[in-house]
Amino acid sequence: MNRSVPIEEGDYYMEGGYRVFTEQYHLKRGYCCSSGCRHCPYGYDVKKNAF
């Protein structure tokens, strides 16, 4: 389910030179990528490798 969602204003911010996708971006994308993103609203736990 890899569909591209265009980045719009408010979707990310710069932190130490990295792009960090916000909760808003993840919700707009509509699914969890299971990468353990800091702002993931889907409740994925990278340590347990599960939701």
VOGU-3710 file (C-alpha; in Angstrom, 3 decimals, decimal comma):
1> mnrsvpieeg> 0,000/0,000/0,000  2,692/2,479/-0,988  0,851/5,490/-2,272  2,517/8,847/-2,418  1,008/11,730/-0,459  2,296/15,154/-1,473  3,953/17,148/1,289  1,978/20,276/2,101  2,531/23,147/4,504  2,389/21,884/8,086
11> dyymeggyrv> 3,253/18,288/7,193  6,845/18,370/8,425  9,394/20,471/10,218  13,179/20,520/10,318  14,947/19,149/13,390  18,719/18,866/13,275  18,618/18,875/9,485  16,164/15,980/9,241  12,632/16,046/7,948  10,248/14,784/10,594
21> fteqyhlkrg> 6,766/13,808/9,485  4,131/15,084/11,900  1,038/13,338/13,195  -0,931/15,429/10,690  1,091/13,966/7,801  0,646/10,384/9,031  -3,117/10,811/9,405  -3,384/12,288/5,922  -1,329/9,371/4,530  -3,844/7,016/6,117
31> yccssgcrhc> -1,707/4,070/7,256  1,217/3,127/9,491  4,535/2,286/7,812  5,706/0,274/10,870  8,976/2,221/11,075  8,535/3,454/14,642  8,008/7,098/13,689  8,141/9,476/16,653  4,816/11,157/15,782  2,910/8,052/14,690
41> pygydvkkna> -0,774/8,313/15,687  -1,443/4,618/15,007  0,139/3,221/18,175  2,864/1,088/16,581  5,400/-0,175/19,127  8,739/-0,796/17,411  10,049/-2,807/20,404  7,125/-5,244/20,259  6,885/-4,989/16,459  3,119/-4,701/16,863
51> f> 0,265/-2,266/17,457
//
